[in-house]
Amino acid sequence: MSDTSQTLHKSSSKFQRAVTDPVNIAMLLLLAVLAYLVIWPFVQLVIETLTWGQGDRRISRDAIPGEFTWFHWLQATSGPLSSKMLYGPLMNTLITGIAATILALVAGGVLAWCVVRSDMPGKRWLQPILTLPYIIPSFAIALAWEAVFRSPKVGGQPGVYEAFLGTAPPEWLSYGAFPISVTLAIHYFPFAYLLVAGALATIDSQMEEGALISGAGRLMTLRRITFPVVAPAFVAALILTFGKTIGQFALPFLLGAPTQFHTVATMIYANLTLGLDSLAFVLAIVLITMSLVSIWLSNRFVGNKSRRFETISGKGFRSRVIALGAWRWPVFVAVALFAFTVGILPLILLGVQSVMLIDGFYGLENLTWHFWVGRSNPEIAFGEPGVVHNNIILGATWNTLKLAFISAIIASVIGLVIAYITVRRAHNPLARALDQIAFIPFLFPTIAFGAMYLTLFAEPVGPIPALYGTFSLLVLISVVSRLPYSVKTGVTAITQIGQELEEAAELAGASWLQRFRRIIMPLASSGVLSGMMVSFVGVMRELSLIILLITPSTRVLMTVGFGYAEEGLAQLSNALVLIVAVLTIIGELILMWIGKGKMARLREKQS
Amino acid sequence: MAQIYVRNLTKRYGNATALNNVSLEIDAGEFLVLLGPSGCGKTTLLRCLAGLETPDEGEIVMGDTVVFSAEKKIMVPPGKRNLGMVFQSYALWPHMTVRDNVKFGLDVLKTPKPVAEERLDAVLGDVGLGQLDQRYPSELSGGQQQRVALARLLATQPPIFLMDEPLSNLDARLRMDMRVELKRFQSNAAATTVYVTHDQTEAMTMSTRVVVMKDGEIQQISPPDQLYRQPQNTFVADFVGMPRINLVAAQADGKSPSAFTNGDIHVDVGWAPGEADIVIGARPEDITVSKTEAPKAQDYEITAVLPNGPETILQLTRGKTTMIARVGHDTDYVEKQMVWAHFDAAALNVYAAQSGQLIDRENGT
């Protein structure tokens, strides 16, 4: 009897201590906020597809706004529009996604092998160029493709191809599945390249040498040893790349919409502009499902296989470089040409396009700085002034920098706090839940995520105002979408800080806030700073995430550039996308500089 | 100066019990060493004292304050317990200079600047870091880092020092020097000190009392010389002393209540323990070795000679029994030589074979 009451007392005292602990308060607060910002939008999205909306009265006489209905799902899956709305785009998404993934993997895999395992010259400066297409907005590559293969048959001025060859390019080369697959592959091959290169770098040559000594030939070694070891990473890269391609919006829209070639992502946008919101949300759910399945599959692969193939043994690890012999220079030339074509040429094309008075007309007399420095001229581009005099562009530039800066800082600090809770309270199930919730935005294709926020913040709910059309909403979605990355950076940073460093401060009487501010933050700063820069660049080049949430007062460079492209003002959109591309490249260079210089020095101090 | 009382402390991690009903009294100004093999609970006990771990049951009192009580639901946070700690890894903050590291505790206490600066200069000068105060920890040697950790402890002048294997990261020579210094700072500050180590030399040389722990329980609390001369059970006897004590299981030979044998050797312990099955504990120096036959001595073969500077260790074998004996450095023993050895009965400890506990001479019949 007395035993029970004693235990009861004890648990209540533990409870008291638990609720006054600032870490627990932060944890509960973050859990609640993130549940509202991550899980609830998805629920809301699903509910939205299952209820009649106000606009549905135009479509169906049975519509009672607010009532439950399967109508939207039936309409999408079996209505007369279903092949145009769902099955067609679904097929297109699968075709372009799979084709792009295979192309990207082949290119990425071959290049990774050349850089990691062969003695190809010039690796050091080829590597950054090879990652360029992934750094610049995918939109830039699509614009560059258009600049070359644009066809007057669909509208607008002829591209480079027609201007020089005299004949219009065939339509399959200009628009549709082929160009979308190729440009997606160009944008994503560096991603595949990095994944495969990482796997290749973990192979200990001694494993291969062991096979050679037991009498296996080089081909057999490659087939029986090298390939099986890299295979899990390769398959994971395959699935992850596919998962990423299907969420792309701007690129397929630019190269597909002119000929009514739609993917699921572009169809979401098209439906929303047509006012078919619920249908768009059904498609968003379809897209999310595809993404979930692909990530689940890739995790299964990595989880099951890579642990068995753990190859990093620490000691005695060495990687032998394979001599290419006579092929050394030809391989180098081929790789360099490829790097130039996919990494540098698109930027040059954008630059050239932006200084042509009339696009499609190639001659020195056609060159002009008007689109960069000209004032409004009613005869050119509907009177849109050049970049430096254009208030829309200047406002958008300011908005872009502001958005990227604020989002990066907030995402990094919150990411660090979540990381702290995850690492230091590893045994608390709530901490693990927080970690998982923060990861969920990674699973949502960005355009679908935008659609969720569109439904969630269209109207005020309780104390939360209708954020649609405000800059705050853009910050909110940018922060939440960056959280999976910033938490990861934070976890890496926190795990490197020994717990004793904090306990020493605790013994000195420092409160949790003091400890976080004076010990954790400074020590994590180098890692968090580079994470912040990654977020800064990521937010800056983001388009599909925010395209649905942008209003004239909150325009950013990418959406203005997209708008100009839609209106056919190629020079201005090229100029804008070039600006974003250059800004992101500068950001990456700063990142490299931070990584090599400051971080290395600080890390040295920590050890 | 403060007295510390630990009463019935229990700490569990899931199903594992790290501390099992530990009770202990630490006198003011005492240098108490917690000694034991890894996993014995000594660090857990220290961390419970510091407030870094919350025990499941029991009570801790420091001076007049109850800092922890499971029953009264009291848990004073570490910063409010007025104690200082030196961590095994030193836990120096790598982004702060030596001076800032030491100053941190004073900042938290909001010590007025002139007082703080004066204290800092004094403490840093004391530990010999006066010239290095603008360096970062990574720019210091291991010994210097150790001094920074010490300075950080001294700066806030806490009445209680806690130290978690503070010397284990130093090389052997430096460790010797630092032992002397630590002892000096501790007695100057007259602080009640609890010191965790697994190094028995450290425990023996520095402590006023040693607590030997095993599996979360206290085995013995004694001043160091008593710990060595009269280990309370066979675990402590075996754990303390280098080279190890000889523990020989023996049975009463039936001829005399004080005479025992294991078949190979015969020992007369000189008194009657009142048990038939005993374990005899004989330190290597309690065996006298001679080349000529002596009374009560038995003949052994030397199976190993291990010279070790001031002493020489001999391994003696008789039948299946081997013994370790310590002799002076000036010897000419060789392997396979036959010698006579006898036990110094007055120095032997006798343990009950069943329980492993020391049998008190006064209790013997």
Interface residues (C-beta under 8 A of the other chain):
Chain A: Q6 H9 K10 S12 S13 Q16 R17 G498 E500 L501 E503 A504 A505 E506 L507 A508 G509 A510 S511 Q514 R518 I519 P522 L523 L602 E604 K605 Q606 S607
Chain B: A50 G51 L52 A70 E71 K73 M75 P77 P78 G79 K80 L83 G84 M85 F87 Q88 S89 A91 L92 W93 P94 H95 F104 G105 V108 L109 Y136 P137 S138 R152 T156
